[in-house]
Amino acid sequence: MTARKPFLSVVILVLSCVIALPAQAERLREMASFAGVRDNALVGYGLVVGLDGTGDQTMQAPFTGQSLTNMLSQLGITVPPGTNMQLRNVAAVMVTAELPPFARPGQRLDVVVSSVGNADSLRGGTLLMTPLKGADGATYALAQGNLLVPGASASGGGTSVQINQQAGGRIANGATVEREVPLDLGANGGLLELQLESDDFGTAQRVVSAINQEFGRVVASARNAKVIALDGPRDANSRVNFMARVENVRVTPTEEPARVVLNSRTGSIVLNRAVTLQEAAVAHGNLSIVIDTEFGVSQPNPFAEGETVVVQDTEVSIQQQPGTLKVVEGADLLEVVNALNSLGATPNDLMSILEALKAAGSLRAELEII
């Protein structure tokens, strides 16, 4: 039981500093963003060449050969129909990038290249010119360049060693922007929208008050718990100055609601400082059933008219650890963690206990399972 207690103790060590500090004012640029000012995802399909025999096996990935044939035809090279190109230095890849706001033609972007076939490694490869398209199907950038693949791999004599995965890599400044995304802030008479990261009416009200106090007049109004409407200048230069002042306004957000997050895949449990426990009694014990099967051979006596048969011997045992009824209660995070640690449960057990406490009305927090 002692070995299990440090699990939630780690949680309290991480969050104890947060508990001791009161809520501090934050700049609006960390809490919100202007509508329309965002990245845009780009994706494209291309070919990586120059691999050292680690490319796609075209028999299992026929689209690689088809792509190479189409590319060669565009370069004026005709491949005879029915030709089976067994090339191991070519790989089909998907190329992704993020187009930042206000990007202009000629700007360079980093790209990520990932294999879509059965290539063993993209190390040493060169990405051929690949159009990168947006959600509307238009081409916004062109990618090309030499890949940087982290890690290493080696094999020999039936044994292989690999550090990091080799089927993907990056090209720094590997794409050139060819088209910008239209973005006209304040086109509607200088009206701007500020979108908060979290939906909270209290925080929205504080943001409106802080912005209006900063400018000395009513320029902000809340549309809902997330969107703040701003009456900005119509002139572009004045609008930039206005937005810069808004981003640097400091606001103290309201306290987050009590929440417990359970990660069913990793067994992690995270509680914020607003979690409390009303008085409740919990009994915890483990029940284990062990089924042990052994096989034996029954051999007949010599000269007897019998057959050798396999005999199955199954033993079933049930073990149950004693569970004691314990009272748990806590008004702050430290008391809650100590109360749960007193149960001596594993993380998976604590998930079930927390769900039961929530159902019983003792856990005063939102229970989120991811």
C-alpha positions as CSV (number, residue, x, y, z in Angstrom):
1,M,0.0,0.0,0.0
2,T,2.9,2.4,0.7
3,A,4.2,2.0,-2.8
4,R,0.9,3.2,-4.3
5,K,0.7,6.4,-2.3
6,P,3.2,8.5,-4.3
7,F,1.0,8.4,-7.4
8,L,-1.4,11.1,-6.2
9,S,1.4,12.7,-4.2
10,V,3.1,13.6,-7.5
11,V,-0.1,15.3,-8.5
12,I,-0.1,17.4,-5.3
13,L,3.6,18.3,-5.7
14,V,2.9,19.6,-9.2
15,L,-0.2,21.6,-8.3
16,S,0.7,22.8,-4.8
17,C,2.5,25.8,-6.2
18,V,-0.6,26.7,-8.2
19,I,-2.7,26.4,-5.1
20,A,-0.6,28.8,-3.1
21,L,-0.7,31.5,-5.7
22,P,-3.8,33.6,-6.2
23,A,-5.2,34.2,-9.7
24,Q,-2.9,36.5,-11.6
25,A,-3.7,39.0,-14.4
26,E,-2.8,37.7,-17.9
27,R,-2.4,39.5,-21.1
28,L,-5.3,39.1,-23.5
29,R,-2.9,37.6,-26.2
30,E,-2.6,34.5,-24.0
31,M,-6.3,34.3,-23.4
32,A,-7.9,35.2,-26.7
33,S,-7.2,35.6,-30.4
34,F,-8.7,37.8,-33.2
35,A,-11.2,36.1,-35.5
36,G,-9.6,35.2,-38.8
37,V,-6.0,35.4,-37.6
38,R,-5.2,31.7,-37.7
39,D,-3.0,29.1,-39.5
40,N,-4.3,27.2,-42.5
41,A,-3.4,23.5,-43.1
42,L,-1.8,22.6,-46.4
43,V,-1.4,19.0,-47.8
44,G,0.1,17.5,-50.9
45,Y,1.1,14.2,-52.5
46,G,4.6,13.8,-53.9
47,L,7.6,11.6,-54.5
48,V,10.9,11.2,-52.7
49,V,13.8,10.0,-54.9
50,G,17.4,9.2,-54.3
51,L,16.9,6.6,-51.6
52,D,19.5,3.9,-51.0
53,G,17.3,0.9,-51.8
54,T,14.9,1.7,-49.0
55,G,12.0,3.0,-51.0
56,D,8.6,1.5,-51.8
57,Q,8.2,-2.0,-53.2
58,T,6.1,-1.2,-56.2
59,M,4.5,-4.6,-56.3
60,Q,2.8,-3.9,-52.9
61,A,2.5,-0.1,-53.5
62,P,1.5,0.2,-57.2
63,F,0.5,3.9,-56.8
64,T,4.2,4.8,-56.5
65,G,5.0,3.4,-60.0
66,Q,1.9,5.1,-61.4
67,S,2.9,8.5,-59.9
68,L,6.4,8.1,-61.3
69,T,5.1,7.3,-64.8
70,N,2.8,10.3,-64.7
71,M,5.6,12.6,-63.6
72,L,7.9,11.3,-66.3
73,S,5.3,11.8,-69.0
74,Q,5.0,15.5,-67.9
75,L,8.7,15.8,-68.4
76,G,8.4,14.4,-71.9
77,I,9.6,10.8,-71.1
78,T,7.3,8.0,-72.3
79,V,7.4,4.8,-70.4
80,P,6.2,1.8,-72.5
81,P,2.8,0.4,-71.4
82,G,3.0,-2.6,-69.1
83,T,6.5,-1.8,-67.9
84,N,7.0,-3.0,-64.4
85,M,9.5,-0.6,-62.8
86,Q,11.0,-2.3,-59.8
87,L,12.5,0.8,-58.3
88,R,13.6,0.8,-54.7
89,N,14.9,4.3,-54.6
90,V,11.5,6.1,-54.9
91,A,8.8,6.5,-52.2
92,A,5.3,8.0,-52.3
93,V,4.8,10.6,-49.5
94,M,2.3,13.0,-48.1
95,V,3.6,16.5,-47.4
96,T,2.0,18.8,-44.8
97,A,2.6,22.4,-43.8
98,E,0.9,25.2,-41.8
99,L,0.3,28.4,-43.7
100,P,0.5,31.3,-41.1
101,P,-1.8,34.3,-41.3
102,F,-0.7,37.2,-43.4
103,A,1.7,35.0,-45.3
104,R,2.8,36.6,-48.6
105,P,4.0,35.0,-51.9
106,G,7.7,34.1,-51.6
107,Q,7.7,33.4,-47.9
108,R,9.3,30.1,-46.9
109,L,7.6,27.4,-44.8
110,D,8.8,24.3,-43.0
111,V,7.2,21.0,-44.3
112,V,6.8,17.5,-42.8
113,V,7.2,14.6,-45.2
114,S,5.6,11.2,-44.3
115,S,5.7,7.9,-46.2
116,V,2.4,6.5,-47.4
117,G,3.8,3.3,-48.9
118,N,6.0,0.5,-47.5
119,A,9.4,2.4,-47.7
120,D,11.9,1.3,-45.0
121,S,13.5,4.7,-44.7
122,L,13.4,8.2,-46.3
123,R,16.9,9.0,-45.2
124,G,19.0,10.7,-47.9
125,G,16.0,11.3,-50.1
126,T,15.0,14.4,-52.1
127,L,11.4,15.6,-52.3
128,L,10.4,16.5,-55.9
129,M,8.3,19.6,-56.5
130,T,5.0,19.0,-54.7
131,P,2.0,21.4,-54.8
132,L,0.5,22.0,-51.4
133,K,-3.3,22.6,-51.4
134,G,-5.7,24.0,-48.9
135,A,-9.2,22.9,-48.0
136,D,-10.6,24.7,-51.1
137,G,-8.4,22.7,-53.5
138,A,-6.3,25.7,-54.5
139,T,-2.5,25.5,-54.5
140,Y,-1.0,27.9,-51.9
141,A,2.6,26.6,-51.8
142,L,5.2,24.5,-53.6
143,A,7.5,22.1,-51.7
144,Q,10.9,20.7,-52.7
145,G,14.2,19.9,-51.1
146,N,16.4,17.4,-49.2
147,L,14.9,15.6,-46.2
148,L,16.3,15.6,-42.7
149,V,15.4,12.3,-41.1
150,P,16.3,12.0,-37.3
151,G,17.6,8.8,-35.8
152,A,19.4,5.9,-37.5
153,S,18.8,2.3,-38.5
154,A,21.1,-0.7,-39.3
155,S,20.5,-4.4,-40.1
156,G,22.6,-7.4,-40.7
157,G,22.5,-11.2,-40.2
158,G,18.8,-11.1,-39.5
159,T,19.2,-8.5,-36.7
160,S,18.1,-4.9,-37.0
161,V,18.5,-1.9,-34.7
162,Q,16.5,1.4,-35.1
163,I,16.5,4.7,-33.3
164,N,13.4,6.7,-34.0
165,Q,11.2,6.0,-36.9
166,Q,12.6,6.5,-40.4
167,A,9.5,6.8,-42.5
168,G,9.2,10.6,-42.0
169,G,11.2,13.7,-42.0
170,R,11.3,17.5,-42.2
171,I,12.5,20.1,-44.7
172,A,13.3,23.4,-43.1
173,N,12.1,26.2,-45.3
174,G,11.2,23.5,-47.8
175,A,8.1,25.3,-49.3
176,T,7.5,28.6,-51.0
177,V,4.2,30.4,-50.6
178,E,2.6,31.0,-54.0
179,R,-0.7,32.5,-52.9
180,E,-1.9,34.3,-49.9
181,V,-5.1,33.7,-48.0
182,P,-7.4,36.7,-48.2
183,L,-7.9,38.3,-44.8
184,D,-9.5,41.8,-44.5
185,L,-9.7,42.6,-40.8
186,G,-12.2,45.3,-39.9
187,A,-13.8,45.2,-43.4
188,N,-17.2,45.6,-41.8
189,G,-16.8,49.2,-40.7
190,G,-13.8,48.4,-38.5
191,L,-15.7,45.8,-36.5
192,L,-13.4,43.2,-35.0
193,E,-14.1,40.0,-33.0
194,L,-12.0,38.7,-30.1
195,Q,-12.5,35.0,-29.4
196,L,-11.7,33.8,-25.8
197,E,-9.9,30.4,-25.4
198,S,-12.5,29.2,-22.8
199,D,-16.3,29.8,-22.6
200,D,-16.8,31.8,-19.4
201,F,-19.3,34.6,-18.8
202,G,-17.4,36.0,-15.9
203,T,-14.1,36.2,-17.8
204,A,-15.9,37.8,-20.8
205,Q,-17.4,40.4,-18.5
206,R,-14.0,41.2,-17.1
207,V,-12.4,41.4,-20.5
208,V,-15.0,43.9,-21.7
209,S,-14.5,46.1,-18.6
210,A,-10.7,46.0,-18.9
211,I,-10.7,47.0,-22.6
212,N,-13.2,49.8,-22.1
213,Q,-11.2,51.1,-19.1
214,E,-8.0,50.9,-21.2
215,F,-9.5,53.1,-24.0
216,G,-11.6,55.3,-21.7
217,R,-14.7,54.7,-23.8
218,V,-17.0,51.9,-24.8
219,V,-15.2,50.0,-27.6
220,A,-16.0,46.4,-26.4
221,S,-19.2,44.5,-25.9
222,A,-19.7,40.8,-25.2
223,R,-21.8,38.8,-27.6
224,N,-21.7,35.7,-25.6
225,A,-19.3,33.8,-23.2
226,K,-16.7,33.5,-25.9
227,V,-16.9,36.3,-28.4
228,I,-16.1,40.0,-27.7
229,A,-17.1,42.6,-30.4
230,L,-14.7,45.5,-30.8
231,D,-15.3,48.8,-32.5
232,G,-11.9,49.3,-34.1
233,P,-10.6,52.1,-36.4
234,R,-11.2,51.9,-40.1
235,D,-7.7,53.0,-41.0
236,A,-5.3,50.0,-41.4
237,N,-2.4,51.5,-39.4
238,S,-4.7,52.7,-36.6
239,R,-6.3,49.3,-36.5
240,V,-2.9,47.6,-36.0
241,N,-2.2,50.0,-33.1
242,F,-5.6,49.3,-31.7
243,M,-5.2,45.6,-31.8
244,A,-1.7,45.8,-30.2
245,R,-3.2,47.7,-27.3
246,V,-6.0,45.2,-26.9
247,E,-3.6,42.2,-26.9
248,N,-1.6,43.8,-24.0
249,V,-4.6,44.5,-21.8
250,R,-4.2,42.5,-18.6
251,V,-7.3,40.6,-17.2
252,T,-7.6,38.4,-14.2
253,P,-9.7,35.4,-15.4
254,T,-12.3,33.8,-13.1
255,E,-11.5,30.6,-11.3
256,E,-11.8,27.5,-13.4
257,P,-14.7,25.1,-12.5
258,A,-13.8,22.1,-10.4
259,R,-12.7,19.3,-12.8
260,V,-11.3,15.8,-12.6
261,V,-9.7,14.4,-15.7
262,L,-9.3,10.6,-16.1
263,N,-7.2,9.2,-18.9
264,S,-8.4,5.6,-19.3
265,R,-5.5,4.7,-21.7
266,T,-2.6,5.8,-19.4
267,G,-4.3,5.7,-16.0
268,S,-3.5,9.3,-15.3
269,I,-5.7,11.3,-12.9
270,V,-5.5,15.1,-12.8
271,L,-7.5,17.3,-10.3
272,N,-7.5,21.1,-10.3
273,R,-7.5,23.1,-7.1
274,A,-11.2,23.7,-7.0
275,V,-12.1,20.0,-6.4
276,T,-13.7,19.2,-3.0
277,L,-15.0,16.1,-1.4
278,Q,-18.1,16.0,0.7
279,E,-18.1,13.4,3.5
280,A,-18.5,9.9,2.2
281,A,-17.6,6.3,3.3
282,V,-15.7,4.1,0.8
283,A,-14.9,0.4,1.1
284,H,-12.1,-0.8,-1.1
285,G,-10.9,-4.3,-1.7
286,N,-9.5,-6.5,-4.6
287,L,-11.0,-9.7,-5.7
288,S,-8.9,-12.0,-7.8
289,I,-9.8,-15.3,-9.4
290,V,-6.9,-17.6,-10.5
291,I,-7.6,-20.6,-12.8
292,D,-4.6,-23.0,-13.1
293,T,-4.8,-25.8,-15.6
294,E,-2.3,-28.7,-15.7
295,F,-2.1,-31.5,-18.2
296,G,-1.0,-35.0,-17.4
297,V,-0.7,-38.3,-19.3
298,S,-2.6,-41.4,-18.2
299,Q,-0.5,-44.5,-19.3
300,P,-2.2,-47.9,-19.2
301,N,-0.5,-51.0,-17.7
302,P,1.6,-53.2,-20.0
303,F,-0.4,-55.7,-22.1
304,A,-3.6,-53.9,-21.0
305,E,-6.1,-53.1,-23.6
306,G,-6.0,-49.4,-22.9
307,E,-5.1,-46.1,-24.6
308,T,-2.8,-43.3,-23.6
309,V,-4.9,-40.2,-22.9
310,V,-4.2,-36.7,-21.8
311,V,-5.8,-35.8,-18.4
312,Q,-6.6,-32.2,-17.6
313,D,-6.5,-31.0,-14.0
314,T,-8.0,-27.6,-13.4
315,E,-7.7,-25.8,-10.0
316,V,-9.7,-22.6,-9.3
317,S,-8.8,-20.4,-6.4
318,I,-10.4,-17.1,-5.2
319,Q,-8.5,-14.6,-3.3
320,Q,-10.0,-11.4,-1.8
321,Q,-8.1,-8.7,-0.1
322,P,-9.9,-7.3,3.0
323,G,-11.6,-4.0,2.3
324,T,-12.2,-1.5,5.1
325,L,-14.8,1.2,5.3
326,K,-13.0,4.6,5.3
327,V,-14.4,8.0,5.5
328,V,-13.1,10.4,2.9
329,E,-13.6,14.2,2.9
330,G,-11.6,17.2,1.7
331,A,-12.1,20.9,1.4
332,D,-9.0,21.6,-0.7
333,L,-6.8,19.7,-3.1
334,L,-4.3,18.6,-0.4
335,E,-7.1,17.1,1.7
336,V,-8.7,15.4,-1.3
337,V,-5.4,13.8,-2.4
338,N,-4.6,12.6,1.2
339,A,-8.1,11.2,1.5
340,L,-7.8,9.2,-1.8
341,N,-4.2,8.1,-0.9
342,S,-5.6,6.7,2.3
343,L,-7.6,4.1,0.3
344,G,-4.3,2.6,-1.0
345,A,-5.8,2.1,-4.4
346,T,-4.1,1.9,-7.8
347,P,-4.8,4.5,-10.5
348,N,-7.3,2.2,-12.2
349,D,-9.1,1.6,-8.8
350,L,-9.2,5.3,-8.1
351,M,-11.0,5.9,-11.4
352,S,-13.8,3.6,-10.3
353,I,-13.8,5.2,-6.9
354,L,-14.0,8.7,-8.3
355,E,-16.9,7.7,-10.6
356,A,-18.7,6.2,-7.7
357,L,-18.1,9.3,-5.5
358,K,-19.5,11.5,-8.4
359,A,-22.6,9.3,-8.7
360,A,-23.1,9.5,-4.9
361,G,-22.9,13.3,-5.0
362,S,-19.8,13.5,-2.8
363,L,-17.3,14.6,-5.5
364,R,-17.9,18.3,-6.2
365,A,-16.3,18.4,-9.6
366,E,-16.9,17.8,-13.3
367,L,-15.7,14.3,-14.2
368,E,-14.1,14.1,-17.7
369,I,-12.9,10.9,-19.2
370,I,-10.5,11.0,-22.2
